Every structure is written in C-alpha cells, then in structure tokens.
Amino acid sequence: MELRQSPRLRVRFRTSFSAPEMAAGEGLIKDISLGGCRVETSIRVHLGTEMELRIAVPQGLTPVAVDRAVVRWEQGREFGVAFLFLRPSEQEHLQNLLSESGSSPKQEKSA
C-alpha cells in the first residue's frame, strides 16, 4: 500500500463548507494534512462533489480558506476531501497552523 503524501494530524477544528449542488453545511475536522482532511457532519455529501471549505482555527486566528476541494470518500457521517486549490497565502497559513499544532503527525496509509 502507498503512504499518504503528507502526514495527517489529529485535530478538532470546526469547518463550514458549500457547493453549488448542495446546501451549505458545518462539521468537525477530525484530521488534516496539507493535502486534505476528514470531516464529520450530519450533512450528506456525495463522492466527487467539489466544494469550498472554511476551517476555523484555534486562538481566534483567521480561518483557513480552501477555495476548491473534492470529496474522495464518504462513509456514514464522515467524508474525506482532497484540497485541489489553496491560494499561496492560505497554503502558508495552513502549513504554519500544522507546524504549530500540539498534535503529533500520524502517518496513515492511503485507502
């Protein structure tokens, strides 16, 4: 099995997401990397849905804006997204957030 490109960090960040073909929703990010995240929510999402995400970060910092992400898997109340486009400033903001996190990176295998 192939390893993920970026290590995942276990987190508990609030997020809001929206896509043209579905109602906007909110959820809880359970793990995150520079390449994507896993979201728990009560909103039903479908494989392949492209969306925007806003990730609320701790300490009152500016939320991270992901302009384009795609749902790679969905199961029950959780789904995983791959980040397709982050502006360079948002990429740097996410990188700083992950490097300052108190969580330890956890390498996972791709599904």
PyMOL commands that set and color helices and strands:
alter all, ss='L'
color gray80, all
select helices_A, chain A and resi 88-100
alter helices_A, ss='H'
color red, helices_A
select strands_A, chain A and resi 8-19+22-32+36-41+50-55+64-75+78-85+105-106
alter strands_A, ss='S'
color yellow, strands_A
deselect
rebuild
show_as cartoon
